[in-house]
């Protein structure tokens, strides 16, 4: 499993949003929030907007806007920040298990 698959799996587990819903075209908040968490995880891990756009089946500009919105949410929302901290720890743990 590569980092992109790990990020999707971890966020799906933590948020309760199915992988198929995350990758769908829905604009319902739980799916949008899950995508924002994935975008933050992958961009902080060094993935480019283009790679993330391929992963989530979105345009590069949509990824850019979502990343900016997610960074704003990290600054402004305690709940979003707590979710991000949780998925970030899970993501790093899964990555370390894969390498071990």
C-alpha positions in Angstrom: 0.0 0.0 0.0 1.4 3.4 -0.9 1.0 6.7 1.0 -2.0 7.7 -1.0 -3.9 4.5 -0.3 -2.8 4.7 3.4 -4.2 8.3 3.7 -7.5 7.4 2.1 -7.9 4.3 4.3 -6.9 6.1 7.5 -9.3 9.0 6.9 -12.1 6.7 5.9 -11.7 4.8 9.1 -11.4 7.9 11.3 -14.3 9.8 9.8 -16.6 6.9 9.0 -16.9 8.1 5.4 -16.6 5.2 2.9 -13.8 5.3 0.4 -16.3 5.2 -2.5 -18.0 8.3 -1.1 -14.6 10.1 -0.7 -13.8 9.4 -4.3 -17.2 10.3 -5.6 -18.4 13.7 -6.9 -20.6 14.4 -3.8 -20.3 17.8 -2.2 -21.8 16.7 1.1 -19.8 18.0 4.1 -18.6 14.7 5.5 -17.0 13.7 2.2 -15.6 17.2 1.6 -14.1 17.2 5.0 -12.6 13.8 4.5 -11.1 14.9 1.2 -9.6 18.0 2.9 -8.0 15.8 5.5 -6.5 13.6 2.8 -5.2 16.6 0.9 -3.5 18.0 4.1 -1.9 14.6 4.9 -0.6 14.1 1.4 0.6 17.7 0.8 2.4 17.8 4.2 4.0 14.5 3.1 5.4 16.1 0.0 2.8 15.1 -2.6 2.1 17.7 -5.3 -1.3 19.1 -6.1 -1.2 17.1 -9.4 -0.6 13.8 -7.7 -3.3 14.5 -5.1 -5.7 15.4 -8.0 -5.1 12.1 -9.7 -5.6 10.3 -6.4 -8.9 12.0 -5.6 -10.2 12.3 -9.2 -10.4 16.1 -9.0 -8.8 18.9 -11.0 -5.6 20.4 -9.8 -7.3 23.8 -9.1 -9.9 22.1 -7.0 -7.1 20.5 -4.9 -5.5 23.9 -4.5 -8.7 25.5 -3.3 -9.4 22.6 -1.0 -5.9 22.8 0.5 -6.3 26.5 1.2 -9.7 25.9 2.8 -8.4 23.1 4.9 -5.5 25.2 6.1 -8.0 27.9 7.1 -10.1 25.3 8.9 -7.0 24.1 10.8 -6.5 27.7 12.0 -10.1 28.4 12.8 -11.8 25.2 13.9 -10.8 23.3 17.0 -12.8 20.2 15.9 -11.2 20.1 12.4 -7.7 20.5 14.0 -8.5 17.6 16.4 -9.6 15.4 13.5 -6.5 16.3 11.6 -4.2 15.5 14.6 -6.0 12.1 15.0 -5.7 11.1 11.3 -2.1 12.4 11.2 -1.1 10.1 14.0 -2.9 7.2 12.4 -1.3 7.9 9.1 2.2 8.1 10.5 1.6 4.9 12.4 0.4 3.0 9.3 3.4 4.4 7.3 5.8 3.1 9.9 4.2 -0.3 9.9 4.5 -0.5 6.2 8.2 0.3 6.3 9.0 -2.1 9.2 
